[in-house]
């Protein structure tokens, strides 16, 4: 039990520090790293040089690609604000409806899901939260609804990377895995639009009149995600769901217009937007979409070419260490930066102006840099030292044949620690498969349990310090106590979600 206590100590500290002590994430996460370093050496026998190289590998992963992508996406938003493009986008979105309940679905659930499917790594929280806060929606509520919205597409990440990675680890068909993930997410995914409206509207009364819109948004997303997963696999499932839900929201509002004055965000006359203004405003995002698609695995000729520009370095020196590869071009962050600069030049911005906006973006993200480097380094130390495995092993030993009921919870632990479905699949994917084999589960049930690792990670991301840090950085309140508010709010969603996922995985596995 001593080993188990010290294995979970960094996680317990984060829960206490962020929720009880209400510490800023950039202060709490370095302490979690120090605790993991102490436990890994003192109780798990990790040599000091192995520990140091694990921290170094975590730092490398945090900087490239995660922080690169976060910086690039937030820079895109800041430059759009600087050029006035964001005001035009707001005007266009407001033309759909002046009801902010509709706008949070359109921007956080639809546009956010689109960003998650294209780039992942926090873009679906950062950019939509910034847009919503800029429109006048309460900043903390703006981040909260984006965290809830991100539950549905985040298992698929950027062009299906988490599930492609997990299927590679298991040696199974990625389409079957993606279909099982879509099935597990579907029921809770239907509730997400309703939860978002309740959070943004301040209570259940906000649902009044919004049932058709929320139902259309949820149904269109989960059905499109399920269909694309089954027929094509995970790569475009998240993107397809997002595009379908945006169309469904806009279409439903035409038939069921929202005119409740209590939720009107902007009563002033909406300015007329010309086609040229609209094109210029959306240009950065359209260009990002096109370039991400062209440089993804869906276009192997281009992807294979730019993937050759890379450097592989063996950073972690202990058992299980693999060369870490820096993809200098074939990474979403570089593509987003390139697209943003190109669109900036087309919009006739000077290089000095764009660089000045980039400098201000980097300065504003300093607390986020500390948080993310600390939490990813902690995850690496816990993984390599055996701390994460110890947590999972004790859980399997305690549950036996009931293990499928807590498979999603195990995945949520990974999602909480890393803030990434991809990292969770890498960290815990094989462990989940081994546990399924140990209880004698057939192949289909093994894949079902592995899918729970990814869906559980989505739930864990609701309360992940990394996700919360990205959100508060995007709205400019990092280090001001908003993290603890968001954690308390997200926990109210996480707990029922993870319990329902546990029931779905257990009984669904029995049916298989």
N, C-alpha and C positions, 0 to 999 in steps of 0.2 A: 504493500500500500504506500510505502514511502516513495518508491519510484513513480507510482501513479500520481501522487500529490505533486511532486516536482515536475512531472511531465505536463500537468495541466496548470501549473503555477503562472506561466506567462498569460494564459487565457483568462484565468481567474483575476489576475491583476488588471487586465484591460477592462473586464466587466466592471470591477469595483471602481477603477479610476475614472472611466468614462461615464458610468451611470451614477455611482455613489458619490465620488469625490468631485465629479463634474469638471475634470481636468480637460484641457485642450488635447486633442489627439497628438499634436506634434510634441507635447511634453510627456504624454503617457506611453507612447510607443517606444521611445528609446529605453525607458525603464523596463518594458517587456523584453526588449532585446538583451539588456544586461541580465535579467533573470534567466533567460534561456541560455545565455553563455555560462552563467554560474552552474545551472542544473546540468548542462551537457557535460561539463568537465568534472564536477564534484560527484555526480550521481550516475552518470551514464558513461563515464570513462572515455570521453572524447579527447584525444590529444590536442594540445594547444594549436599546433600548426594546422590540424584538420579544422578546428573551430574557426581559426582565422580565415582559412580558404573558403569555408562555408559562408562566412559573412561577406567575403569579397565577391563570391558568386551571386549572392543575394543582391548586393549593391549593383553589380553589373546588370542583372535582370531588371532591377528597379529603374535604372537609368536608361537601359536600351533593351526593350522598346517602350516600357510602360510610361516613364516620365516624359519620354520623347513624344509619345502620342498625346498624353494629357496636355503638354505644353503646346503642341501643334493645334489641337482642337480648340483650346481656350484662346490661343492667338487668333485663330480664324474668327472666332466670335468677336474678340476685341477689335480686330481690324474692320469687321462688318459694322460694328458700332461707330468706329472712327469715320468710316466712309459714309455713314448714313443709311447703308443698306439694310440694317436691322430695323430701322423705323419703317422702311417700305415693306419689309416682310411682315412686321406687326400689323401694318395697315391692311395688307392682303388677308392675313389670318383673321383680323377683326371683321373683315367683310363677310366672312363665313358666318360669324355670329359675334355679338358683343357680350354674350354670356360667357363668363370666365370658366364655367363648368365645361362648356364645349371646348374652349381653347386648351384647357389642361389635357383633355383627351386627345385632341388633335396634335398638340405639340409634344407632350410627354409620352403618350402611348403610341401615337403614330410616327411622328418625326423622330422621337427618341428611339423607337424600335428600329427604324431605318438606319440610324447612326450606329446602333449596336450591331446590326447585321453587316454593316460596311467596315467599321473600324474597331468596335469593342473598346476594351480597356478604359472605361469611364466616360467615353464620349456621350453615351446616352443619358448620363446624369448631368455632366458638365454643361453642355450646350443648351438643352431644353430648360434646365433650371435657370440658367442665365437669362434666357429669353422670357420665361414666365416672370421672374423677379423684375426684369426690366419693364414689363407691361404693368406692373403695379400690384402683382399678387404677392402676398406675404412671403418673404424669402425662405423661411423655414418650411412653410407649407409647400413651396415650389420644389424644394429638394425632396421633401417627403414623398410627394406624388410621383416624382421621377424615380425614386428608389422602388416604389411599389410597381410602377409601370415596367421597370427593368426586369422584374421577375420573369415575365413571359418570354422575352427573346434571349436572355443572357446565357442560357445553356448552349445556344448555338454560336454566340460570340461573333467574331469577325469571320465571315465566310465559312462558318461551321467548324472553326479550328478546334474548339474543345472536344466535340464529338468525333471528329476525324482523328484527333490524337488518342482519345479513349478507345476507339475501335481498333486503332493500330496496336495499342498496348494489349488488348484482348485477343487480337487476331480474328475479329468477327466483322460482319457486314455493317458498314456505317449507316446504311439506309434503315436497317432493322433497329439499330440502336436509336437513331433519330426519331423513328416512329414511336418507339416506346417512350422516349422523352416527351414527345408531343402529347401522347395519351396521358401521361402523368401530370403534365402541366395544364391540360385542357380544362379540367373542372375548376381549379383555382384561377386559371386565366380568365374565365368568365366573370369571376367576382372582382378582378382587379379594377376595371373601370368604375364599378360601383364604389369600391373603397377609395379610389382617387377622388371621386366627387364628394364623398363624405368628409374626407380629410380637408380638401380645399374649401368646402362649403361650411365647415364647422359643425357638422352633425347630420343625422339621418334625414332631417327635413330637406336637405339639399338634393335628395334623390327625386323629389316631387317634380314630375314633368320630364325627367331625364332617363326614365326606364327604357324607352325605345332606342335612344342614342347609345346608352351604355351597353344594352343587349347587342345592338348591331356591331359596336366596336369589339366586344369580346368574342362574339361568334365568328365574325369575319377573320379575326386574327388567328384563333385556335384552329379553325377549319382549314384556312390556307396553309398554316404551318404544318398541320397534320398531312394534308394532301401532298404538299411538296416533299416532305420528309419521306413519305411512302413511295412516291414515284421517282424522285430525283435524288434524295439523300439530304444531308444537313446543310450543304453549302449555301443555298439560296432560301432556305425555309424561313429564317427570321426576316429577311428583306421582303419576301413575298407577303408574309403576314402583315408587315408594317404598311406596305403599299395598299393592300386590300382594306385594312382598317381605316386608313386616311380617306380612301374613297367612300367607305361605308358611312363614316362620320359625316362627311360633307353631304352625301346623298340623303341620309336620314334627317339631317337638320333642315333640308329643303322641304321635306314632308311634315316634319314636326318642329317648327321654328320655336326657339326658346325666347320668351319675352318677359320673364320674371324680373321686375326692376331691382329686386334684392341682390341679384347676381350680375347686374350689368357692370362691366368693367370700364367701358368708355362710352359716355353719352354724347360726346362731341361729334361733329360731322366728320366722317372718315374721308381723308383726302383722296382725290382721284390718282390712281397709279397708272402711268403709261406702260405700254409693252416693253419699251426700252428700259425704263426704270426697274420693272419687274425682272427683266433678264439680268441686268447688272447686279441687282440685289441677291438673286438666287445663284449667280454665277459661281461663287466659291464652292457652294454645296453641290451644285450639279457637276462641277469639274472634279470635285473630290470623289463623287459617286462613280463617274466615268473612269477616272484613273485607278481607283481602287478595284473596280471590276476588271479593267484591262490588265492590271498587274497581279491579279489573284490567280489561284490555281485553275480557275475556270478558263483562262487563256494560257495554256501551258507554254506556248512558244515564247511569249514575253516573260512569263514568270520564271521559266527555266533559265532564260538568258540573264535576267537581273539577279537571280538567286546565286549566280556564280561569283558575284561581287560580295565576298564574305570573308570573315576571318574566324577560324576555330581555335579556341584556346582552352586547354585543360586547367580549370581554375581550382576546383575542389580536388584535393590530393588523396582523399580517403577512399574506402571501398564504396563502389557504386558511383564514383565520380565519372562524368562523361564530359567530353569537350563541349564548351559553350560556344555557340556560333553567333557572331555578330553579322546580321544581314544589313549591309550598309545602304542598300536601295530597296530591297524587297521587304519593307516593313511599313505599316500604315502611317507611322509618324512622318517619315520622309516624304511619302506620297502626299500627305495632307499639307505639309509645309510647302512643297513644290507647287501644289494646286493653288494654295493661298497666295503665294508670291506671284504666280502667273496671273491669277484673277485680279490681284492688286494692280499689276502693270496695265492690264486691259482696262481697268477702271480709272487709269491715269493717275495713280498714286505715285509719289516720288519714293525712291529707295530709302532716303533718310527718314521719311515719315513712317514707312513700314518697319524699319529697324527700330525706331523709337517706340512704336507700339509693342514690338517684340521684347524690348528691354523692360518696359513697364509690366508686361505679362510675366516675365521671369522673376521680377522683384515681388510681384503679388503672390507667386507660387512657392516662395521659400518655405513656409510652414508645411505645405504639401510635400515638398521634396524630403523634408526630415521625416515626416510620417511614413511615407511610402518606402523609403530606403530602410527604415527601421523595421517595418512590418514584414517586408519581403525577406530581409536578412534573418529575422526571427523564424520565419517559416522554413528557410533553408537549414538553419541550425537544428530546429526541432525535427525536421525530416531526416537529416543525415545522422543525427545522434541517436535516433531511435525513440525520441519522445513521442512523436506522432503515432508511430506503430504501437507503442506501449498503451496509449489511450485507446486505440482501436482494438488491440488484442484483449484488453480487459473488458471491453464492451462486448466482444464476441463471446468470451468465456462466460459472461454473466447472462447472456440472452439465449445462446444455443439456437434451437430451431426458430425462435422468435426473431432471429437476426434481421430478416427482411423488414420488420417493423421499425428498426432503428437505422437502416442503411441510409435513408435520407438525412437523418440527424448527423451521421458520420460525415456525409458530404457537406452538411451545413457547417460543421466545425472547420473543414477545409476552406469553405467559402468565407467564413468569419475571419480566419487567420490571414488568408492571402488576398481576399477581395476579388478573386478571379476564378471563373469556372475552368479555364484552361489549366491553371496551376493546381486546382483541386483534382482535376482528372489525372494530372501527372503525379501528384502527391499520393492520392488515395485510390486511384483506379485499380491497380493490381491487387491492393489489399482487399478491396471489395470483391473482386473476382475470386481471390483465394478463400475468402470467407464463405462465398456462395458454394464453392467446390467442397469446402470442409463440411457443410451441412447437407451435402448430397444433392444439391439442386441440379436439375437438368439444364442443358445449354440455354434454352429460351429463358428460363428463370434466372440464370447467371447474367444474361444480357439485361433482363428486367431490373435486377439489383444494381448492375453497373449504371443503368440509366438513372436510378435513384441517386447515385453519387452526383450526377450532373444537376438533377433537379433540386437536390438538397443544397448544392452549392449556390443555386439561385436564391434560395431562402436565406442562406447564410450571408449572402451579399447585402441583404436588407439591413443587417446590423454590423457589417464589416467596417472597421475603422478606416480602411482605405476608401471605401465607397463614400462614407460620410465626409472624409477629408476632401475628396474631389468635389462633392456637392457644395460644401461651405467655401471652398476656394473659388468656385465658379460664381458664387453670389457675393464674394468679397467680405465674408465675416469669419474667416479662419482665425482660431485662437480667441474668439470672443464668447465662448460658452454655448454656441449653437450646437456643437457636437453632442453635448449631453441631452439637449432637447430632442434632437433627431434620434438619438439612440433610444430614448424612452418611448418616443412615438413609434419607431420602427419595431421595437420589441413587441408592441401590442399586435402587430401584424405577423411578425415572425412566429410567435408561439402557436397560434391556431394553424398557421400554414404548415409548420413542421409536424404538428400532430395529425393533421389531415393527410399530409403526404405519407406519413408512416402507415396510416390505415389503408390508403390507396395502394401503396407498394405491397403491403402484407397480403391483403385480400386479392389484389390483382395477380400477385405471384401464385397464389393458390389456384386461381382460375387457369393460369397458364399450365 
